[in-house]
Amino acid sequence: MRMVSSYRRAFSRAAVACVSALAAAPIGLTAQSFSVREATIADVHAAIRERRVTCRALVQQYLDRIAANDKQGPAINALITINDRALTTADSLDRAMTRGGALGALHCIPVIVKDNFETRDLPTSNGALALARWVPTRDATQVARVRAAGAIVLAKANLAEWAFTPYETVGSALPGYTRNPYALNRVTAGSSGGTAAAVAASFGTVGLGSDTGNSIRGPSAHQALVGIRSTMGLTSRAGVIPLNAVADIAGPMTRTVRDAVEVLQVIAGPDAADTVTRHSASRRDADYRAALVPDGLRGARIGILRQAFAQPTADTEVLAVFGQAVQDMRRAGATVIDSANVPGLQEILRSARGACNRFAFDLATYFATRGEGAPVRSVREVLANGGYHPTVQARLQAAVNDTVAPESQPGCAAREAMRERLRAAVTRLMDSLQLDALIYPTWSNPPRLIGDLNTPHGDNSQQFSPLTGFPAITVPMGYTRGNTLPAGLTLFGRAWSESRLITLAFGYEQVTRHRKSPPLVP
């Protein structure tokens, strides 16, 4: 309830600010001069350059859209906290524009940030009531970088509490489930479901999410978005509350490939606060935007990775949409090989014997570095606090019993050895067939009904990209159930092959144009 009250206070302040915004706007320039619905970064920048909209008027449009649709109207329930200083930041950007200063790559771009990213001026709850009052002293690295590029953190988005589940977006920091804007009785997947729903509904221009096993790509697929899980080490996780430090990645969730690449260009690169990024200075491309080639599928060699989705419970409509995607790729000039299988896959996966439980230790390490300002210091304190959703209680209690450090768990060593074997096997497969990418449906089943945890989920994202640390991009590939429920296509590649995957994803997007705005959010 504290968070809901904060939300309402933010909107009261925003409403008062709206009056001064209209008074301050140049004569003849109104919010109606530009619409934020489905607006891209390029759209926003063109409108600002052409004086069809000010930064303040733009931000106010987004705030109005949120006010009408997030807790009212269709009640998407995607956002935990609104930045009540967003209009003030917009004013400063308008002044910078008037002075003719250098503008950042994300000038005046409102960003929706998953609420497990630290923000120095807004609470960071990780979906948990136990953290609901915690305002960190610094920004997560990715947040700091988008802000330095001129972006505005407009709101913090709901997530599956502690990022535990890929199946639904619910926690104790915000009452109720986040709803899928394409079908209000359907889930958003998890855990970055709030970011996905908000970006899909045009509550912000772009979003930031995190992904341990699925959580950028699954929600993106369920909401007709583009999501990038980059190579482990390309982007920093510093300041993102951990779930599993050897698999966690953070990155963009957007409505177009181009926007995802614009964000990736800003956030990619080394960060002293995250040692996993130490090799990225020499491995990242100078400009990922150069990979946005319209006919990017021409001459490409792509393999269908049926091992990722071949199960009897796969939905026939999703498979039909995937089949159409394969045909579209072939028509656009790609050679698609059916199928490309990783030799000995099951034996490799079975070699990871024994448990490897990192969460309690990674969380304790994370909060220990936050000093006296840390809201909690252990999972045990979270349980004692009582600020958690009933759906996560059993997992929190199990984590308390994990008393052996990961480096001393034989299962963790076995799992890392398995990862090495899988990386080598995937690379050998792609080299042997001279493949640019492997493809599969991001999920094999449509979004479930809210509350349904029994029917097949169809999550295909947990194995290949998280276990190898190799990059994967999901893009919209069509709709099922009477052309209403989104489905996503994953392109998976070798380590550090983001540019090649971007070219393929962009080429596919340009010849299909599957993205459409959710009709339930007017």
MARBAKOL-550935 format. One line per field, with one value per residue (C-alpha): chain; residue number from 1; x, z, y. Coordinates in steps of 0.02 Angstrom, whole numbers, padded with zeros to 5 digits. Layout:
% MARBAKOL-550935
lumtor	c(A  ...)
lumro	c(NUM  ...)
east	c(X  ...)
up	c(Z  ...)
north	c(Y  ...)
***
This chain:
% MARBAKOL-550935
lumtor	c(A  A  A  A  A  A  A  A  A  A  A  A  A  A  A  A  A  A  A  A  A  A  A  A  A  A  A  A  A  A  A  A  A  A  A  A  A  A  A  A  A  A  A  A  A  A  A  A  A  A  A  A  A  A  A  A  A  A  A  A  A  A  A  A  A  A  A  A  A  A  A  A  A  A  A  A  A  A  A  A  A  A  A  A  A  A  A  A  A  A  A  A  A  A  A  A  A  A  A  A  A  A  A  A  A  A  A  A  A  A  A  A  A  A  A  A  A  A  A  A  A  A  A  A  A  A  A  A  A  A  A  A  A  A  A  A  A  A  A  A  A  A  A  A  A  A  A  A  A  A  A  A  A  A  A  A  A  A  A  A  A  A  A  A  A  A  A  A  A  A  A  A  A  A  A  A  A  A  A  A  A  A  A  A  A  A  A  A  A  A  A  A  A  A  A  A  A  A  A  A  A  A  A  A  A  A  A  A  A  A  A  A  A  A  A  A  A  A  A  A  A  A  A  A  A  A  A  A  A  A  A  A  A  A  A  A  A  A  A  A  A  A  A  A  A  A  A  A  A  A  A  A  A  A  A  A  A  A  A  A  A  A  A  A  A  A  A  A  A  A  A  A  A  A  A  A  A  A  A  A  A  A  A  A  A  A  A  A  A  A  A  A  A  A  A  A  A  A  A  A  A  A  A  A  A  A  A  A  A  A  A  A  A  A  A  A  A  A  A  A  A  A  A  A  A  A  A  A  A  A  A  A  A  A  A  A  A  A  A  A  A  A  A  A  A  A  A  A  A  A  A  A  A  A  A  A  A  A  A  A  A  A  A  A  A  A  A  A  A  A  A  A  A  A  A  A  A  A  A  A  A  A  A  A  A  A  A  A  A  A  A  A  A  A  A  A  A  A  A  A  A  A  A  A  A  A  A  A  A  A  A  A  A  A  A  A  A  A  A  A  A  A  A  A  A  A  A  A  A  A  A  A  A  A  A  A  A  A  A  A  A  A  A  A  A  A  A  A  A  A  A  A  A  A  A  A  A  A  A  A  A  A  A  A  A  A  A  A  A  A  A  A  A  A  A  A  A  A  A  A  A  A  A  A  A  A  A  A  A  A  A  A  A  A  A  A  A  A  A  A  A  A  A  A  A  A  A  A  A  A  A  A  A  A  A  A  A  A  A  A  A  A)
lumro	c(1  2  3  4  5  6  7  8  9  10  11  12  13  14  15  16  17  18  19  20  21  22  23  24  25  26  27  28  29  30  31  32  33  34  35  36  37  38  39  40  41  42  43  44  45  46  47  48  49  50  51  52  53  54  55  56  57  58  59  60  61  62  63  64  65  66  67  68  69  70  71  72  73  74  75  76  77  78  79  80  81  82  83  84  85  86  87  88  89  90  91  92  93  94  95  96  97  98  99  100  101  102  103  104  105  106  107  108  109  110  111  112  113  114  115  116  117  118  119  120  121  122  123  124  125  126  127  128  129  130  131  132  133  134  135  136  137  138  139  140  141  142  143  144  145  146  147  148  149  150  151  152  153  154  155  156  157  158  159  160  161  162  163  164  165  166  167  168  169  170  171  172  173  174  175  176  177  178  179  180  181  182  183  184  185  186  187  188  189  190  191  192  193  194  195  196  197  198  199  200  201  202  203  204  205  206  207  208  209  210  211  212  213  214  215  216  217  218  219  220  221  222  223  224  225  226  227  228  229  230  231  232  233  234  235  236  237  238  239  240  241  242  243  244  245  246  247  248  249  250  251  252  253  254  255  256  257  258  259  260  261  262  263  264  265  266  267  268  269  270  271  272  273  274  275  276  277  278  279  280  281  282  283  284  285  286  287  288  289  290  291  292  293  294  295  296  297  298  299  300  301  302  303  304  305  306  307  308  309  310  311  312  313  314  315  316  317  318  319  320  321  322  323  324  325  326  327  328  329  330  331  332  333  334  335  336  337  338  339  340  341  342  343  344  345  346  347  348  349  350  351  352  353  354  355  356  357  358  359  360  361  362  363  364  365  366  367  368  369  370  371  372  373  374  375  376  377  378  379  380  381  382  383  384  385  386  387  388  389  390  391  392  393  394  395  396  397  398  399  400  401  402  403  404  405  406  407  408  409  410  411  412  413  414  415  416  417  418  419  420  421  422  423  424  425  426  427  428  429  430  431  432  433  434  435  436  437  438  439  440  441  442  443  444  445  446  447  448  449  450  451  452  453  454  455  456  457  458  459  460  461  462  463  464  465  466  467  468  469  470  471  472  473  474  475  476  477  478  479  480  481  482  483  484  485  486  487  488  489  490  491  492  493  494  495  496  497  498  499  500  501  502  503  504  505  506  507  508  509  510  511  512  513  514  515  516  517  518  519  520  521  522)
east	c(00000  00146  00198  00022  00012  00179  00110  -00043  00061  00172  00021  -00049  00115  00120  -00057  -00010  00146  00039  -00040  00128  00185  00044  00075  00260  00239  00279  00127  00052  00143  00030  00034  -00076  00067  00144  00079  00184  00087  00212  00336  00516  00676  00694  00513  00540  00702  00629  00480  00592  00710  00562  00485  00327  00346  00448  00527  00407  00253  00317  00342  00172  00091  00170  00115  -00063  -00062  -00002  -00133  -00272  -00218  -00106  -00218  -00376  -00457  -00382  -00281  -00121  -00042  00134  00215  00266  00335  00322  00465  00384  00538  00524  00449  00586  00715  00621  00628  00817  00831  00722  00838  00989  00904  00871  01053  01108  01217  01268  01122  01143  01098  00943  00897  00726  00688  00573  00635  00539  00659  00629  00623  00775  00890  00958  00900  00975  00815  00678  00644  00711  00599  00641  00454  00466  00380  00535  00632  00491  00563  00744  00814  00993  01134  01184  01115  01143  01275  01150  01034  01181  01230  01058  01039  01208  01146  00998  00863  00733  00691  00503  00447  00501  00411  00335  00420  00404  00462  00650  00642  00602  00477  00467  00281  00192  00223  00166  00247  00214  00273  00125  -00045  -00111  -00044  00025  -00089  -00046  -00105  -00152  -00272  -00306  -00340  -00169  00003  00151  00274  00411  00508  00523  00338  00305  00435  00366  00184  00229  00333  00204  00068  00176  00196  00377  00481  00599  00633  00769  00746  00853  00866  00932  00845  00706  00658  00698  00652  00495  00401  00458  00385  00222  00203  00265  00429  00612  00723  00912  01003  01182  01342  01389  01510  01454  01342  01361  01248  01318  01175  01050  00992  01057  00965  01111  01274  01338  01183  01110  01112  01024  00974  00847  00663  00588  00456  00581  00751  00823  00773  00846  01010  01010  00998  01127  01248  01236  01246  01374  01555  01668  01626  01749  01603  01566  01721  01629  01638  01828  01845  01709  01821  01908  01756  01615  01584  01616  01441  01303  01192  01297  01220  01046  01045  00869  00902  01000  00932  01001  01138  01120  01133  01015  00981  00819  00864  00724  00804  00748  00562  00524  00399  00226  00143  00197  00047  00001  -00037  00132  00216  00118  00173  00353  00335  00280  00430  00545  00460  00476  00662  00687  00591  00703  00857  00911  00958  00867  00928  00803  00866  01028  01052  01187  01270  01261  01154  01065  01225  01304  01157  01152  01335  01284  01250  01218  01138  01208  01114  01183  01040  01065  01252  01243  01111  01212  01367  01268  01193  01357  01431  01288  01352  01243  01110  01064  00881  00918  01075  01013  00868  00840  00808  00683  00587  00594  00533  00378  00376  00357  00222  00155  00209  00394  00393  00443  00588  00650  00641  00737  00871  00897  00949  01085  01233  01373  01455  01442  01629  01620  01470  01521  01362  01420  01586  01495  01377  01519  01604  01440  01430  01602  01555  01393  01481  01604  01468  01360  01510  01562  01386  01376  01550  01516  01360  01430  01280  01252  01118  01003  00817  00669  00504  00543  00394  00302  00135  00032  00025  -00068  -00223  -00180  -00176  -00147  00012  -00043  -00061  00100  00202  00314  00466  00611  00732  00810  00943  01044  01079  01089  01195  01318  01320  01296  01179  00998  00873  00685  00578  00389  00346  00156  00001  -00109  -00289  -00374  -00225  -00229  -00091  00090  00224  00412  00555  00727  00890  01034  01218  01400  01483  01503  01398  01274  01301  01265  01108  01052  01070  00965  00834  00819  00807  00668  00576  00582  00506  00370  00321  00228  00229  00058  -00004  -00114  -00294  -00347  -00241  -00319)
up	c(00000  00031  -00151  -00214  -00112  -00184  -00357  -00325  -00253  -00406  -00519  -00415  -00436  -00621  -00645  -00566  -00675  -00829  -00810  -00808  -00954  -01064  -01009  -01050  -01220  -01374  -01457  -01583  -01512  -01418  -01363  -01513  -01630  -01597  -01535  -01423  -01470  -01551  -01565  -01594  -01540  -01717  -01714  -01550  -01606  -01772  -01684  -01561  -01698  -01802  -01650  -01662  -01478  -01328  -01211  -01074  -01185  -01238  -01060  -01010  -01149  -01080  -00903  -00964  -01055  -00899  -00792  -00910  -00935  -00800  -00646  -00736  -00901  -00953  -00791  -00858  -00685  -00756  -00651  -00468  -00458  -00568  -00573  -00510  -00565  -00746  -00802  -00714  -00807  -00968  -00935  -00916  -01080  -01167  -01102  -01166  -01335  -01339  -01298  -01443  -01338  -01391  -01369  -01312  -01416  -01307  -01285  -01200  -01222  -01081  -01018  -00919  -00798  -00717  -00529  -00494  -00569  -00440  -00462  -00352  -00349  -00348  -00239  -00300  -00234  -00341  -00329  -00141  -00003  00103  -00009  -00053  00040  -00016  -00121  -00172  -00168  -00349  -00518  -00595  -00730  -00872  -00793  -00773  -00955  -01029  -00919  -00976  -01155  -01115  -01070  -00935  -00814  -00821  -00712  -00623  -00685  -00597  -00603  -00538  -00358  -00342  -00529  -00478  -00610  -00800  -00797  -00722  -00658  -00479  -00317  -00149  -00192  -00308  -00276  -00415  -00576  -00723  -00871  -01051  -01151  -01297  -01189  -01013  -00947  -01005  -00923  -00976  -00940  -00816  -00740  -00841  -00878  -00813  -00927  -01075  -01043  -01017  -01175  -01277  -01215  -01257  -01076  -01123  -01280  -01231  -01081  -00982  -00919  -00848  -00904  -00806  -00904  -01003  -00929  -01071  -01213  -01146  -01099  -01261  -01360  -01262  -01300  -01481  -01433  -01477  -01334  -01334  -01217  -01262  -01244  -01062  -01027  -01161  -01043  -00858  -00722  -00587  -00485  -00541  -00396  -00434  -00455  -00520  -00550  -00680  -00790  -00756  -00902  -00923  -01083  -01197  -01228  -01367  -01504  -01647  -01685  -01720  -01549  -01463  -01554  -01508  -01324  -01342  -01420  -01263  -01130  -01204  -01147  -00998  -00821  -00677  -00562  -00655  -00689  -00813  -00936  -00934  -01111  -01191  -01235  -01366  -01416  -01432  -01603  -01625  -01689  -01683  -01783  -01937  -01931  -01970  -02151  -02229  -02337  -02200  -02234  -02411  -02419  -02236  -02179  -02036  -01948  -01864  -01689  -01661  -01500  -01423  -01454  -01511  -01379  -01398  -01302  -01428  -01488  -01669  -01704  -01638  -01745  -01897  -01866  -01849  -02012  -02096  -02022  -02102  -02270  -02252  -02218  -02370  -02479  -02414  -02476  -02329  -02339  -02195  -02147  -02065  -01947  -01855  -01699  -01566  -01561  -01391  -01316  -01186  -01127  -01109  -01008  -00897  -00851  -00737  -00590  -00416  -00350  -00378  -00272  -00289  -00248  -00060  -00078  -00227  -00139  00022  -00075  -00168  -00012  00083  -00044  -00012  00164  00300  00177  00128  00166  00209  00215  00187  00133  00316  00349  00207  00284  00456  00380  00309  00157  00023  -00087  -00035  -00203  -00161  00020  -00015  -00124  00004  00140  00032  00000  00188  00196  00065  00182  00067  -00039  -00228  -00250  -00128  -00210  -00326  -00425  -00469  -00534  -00635  -00705  -00762  -00847  -00936  -00993  -01071  -01162  -01226  -01287  -01384  -01455  -01515  -01596  -01683  -01750  -01819  -01894  -01974  -02062  -02089  -01998  -01955  -01828  -01756  -01742  -01641  -01568  -01410  -01328  -01403  -01325  -01317  -01157  -01022  -00933  -00773  -00630  -00744  -00695  -00757  -00947  -01051  -01040  -01192  -01126  -01244  -01177  -01026  -01106  -01251  -01223  -01031  -01021  -01155  -01121  -01308  -01375  -01425  -01497  -01500  -01629  -01662  -01783  -01787  -01685  -01635  -01572  -01706  -01737  -01558  -01452  -01497  -01532  -01544  -01650  -01570  -01665  -01569  -01616  -01572  -01435  -01480  -01638  -01593  -01754  -01862  -01763  -01774  -01963  -01974  -01849  -01936  -02106  -02043  -01960  -02118  -02229  -02106  -02001  -01874  -01733  -01701  -01557  -01428  -01470  -01287  -01244  -01344)
north	c(00000  00118  00098  00129  00289  00344  00310  00420  00561  00558  00578  00721  00814  00771  00838  01005  01011  00982  01154  01241  01132  01195  01374  01360  01275  01382  01460  01340  01189  01068  00888  00849  00895  00725  00556  00444  00287  00168  00312  00261  00349  00418  00479  00570  00650  00706  00785  00877  00939  00998  01083  00981  00937  00989  00864  00919  00896  00726  00667  00734  00632  00474  00519  00550  00384  00294  00381  00327  00147  00076  00081  00135  00087  -00080  -00075  -00154  -00136  -00132  00005  00013  00190  00345  00469  00629  00727  00673  00838  00935  00833  00864  01051  01043  00949  01079  01215  01119  01104  01292  01329  01220  01106  00931  00813  00633  00481  00454  00638  00649  00464  00405  00236  00106  00021  -00148  -00123  -00230  -00096  00026  00205  00341  00443  00310  00157  -00010  -00149  -00302  -00332  -00362  -00264  -00295  -00175  -00055  00095  00071  00213  00166  00291  00261  00208  00038  00056  00036  00165  00285  00260  00291  00445  00509  00488  00601  00474  00503  00363  00382  00237  00077  -00078  -00225  -00394  -00569  -00547  -00578  -00621  -00799  -00854  -00843  -00880  -00730  -00553  -00536  -00481  -00400  -00224  -00196  -00276  -00385  -00461  -00366  -00398  -00431  -00279  -00392  -00495  -00432  -00607  -00668  -00665  -00561  -00704  -00659  -00590  -00429  -00432  -00257  -00180  -00278  -00232  -00049  -00035  -00131  -00012  00141  00197  00235  00236  00094  -00018  -00105  -00282  -00422  -00603  -00751  -00888  -00805  -00639  -00518  -00634  -00718  -00559  -00479  -00625  -00618  -00431  -00421  -00337  -00352  -00409  -00433  -00550  -00507  -00608  -00630  -00488  -00366  -00268  -00231  -00303  -00188  -00118  -00250  -00358  -00533  -00696  -00801  -00708  -00831  -00813  -00639  -00516  -00348  -00261  -00178  -00217  -00112  -00109  -00110  -00186  -00014  00051  -00102  -00071  00114  00065  -00074  00049  00156  00021  -00100  -00099  -00129  -00078  -00088  -00127  -00290  -00395  -00506  -00359  -00351  -00423  -00319  -00171  -00278  -00381  -00254  -00176  00008  00042  -00089  00027  -00013  -00188  -00121  -00182  -00187  -00341  -00425  -00600  -00608  -00740  -00789  -00970  -01011  -01175  -01229  -01286  -01410  -01471  -01307  -01333  -01511  -01567  -01644  -01501  -01367  -01269  -01303  -01120  -01064  -01197  -01138  -00958  -01020  -01115  -00954  -00864  -00994  -00967  -00778  -00796  -00905  -00783  -00643  -00734  -00842  -01025  -01110  -01283  -01401  -01454  -01414  -01519  -01508  -01679  -01764  -01626  -01732  -01813  -01640  -01575  -01728  -01702  -01558  -01672  -01607  -01449  -01276  -01149  -00973  -00855  -00834  -00809  -00693  -00588  -00578  -00526  -00394  -00314  -00323  -00202  -00080  -00042  00028  00083  -00094  -00131  -00313  -00419  -00595  -00703  -00742  -00557  -00552  -00695  -00613  -00450  -00536  -00422  -00555  -00629  -00801  -00875  -00848  -00905  -01086  -01033  -00907  -01039  -01162  -01030  -01007  -01190  -01164  -01151  -01208  -01073  -01099  -01121  -01268  -01351  -01495  -01463  -01287  -01352  -01486  -01355  -01243  -01391  -01428  -01247  -01260  -01419  -01343  -01186  -01292  -01405  -01259  -01174  -01335  -01360  -01184  -01195  -01363  -01299  -01124  -01050  -00868  -00908  -01041  -01007  -01071  -01005  -00906  -00993  -01142  -01095  -00935  -00831  -00926  -00864  -00771  -00896  -01046  -01137  -01308  -01301  -01312  -01152  -01177  -01080  -01122  -00991  -01075  -01184  -01121  -00937  -00938  -01097  -01045  -00858  -00833  -00696  -00715  -00591  -00615  -00524  -00530  -00672  -00659  -00696  -00842  -00861  -00761  -00649  -00582  -00663  -00623  -00753  -00724  -00790  -00814  -00794  -00872  -00857  -00876  -00773  -00589  -00608  -00471  -00375  -00527  -00567  -00385  -00389  -00547  -00485  -00317  -00399  -00513  -00369  -00264  -00399  -00452  -00298  -00405  -00277  -00198  -00094  -00182  -00132  -00140  00012  00156)
***
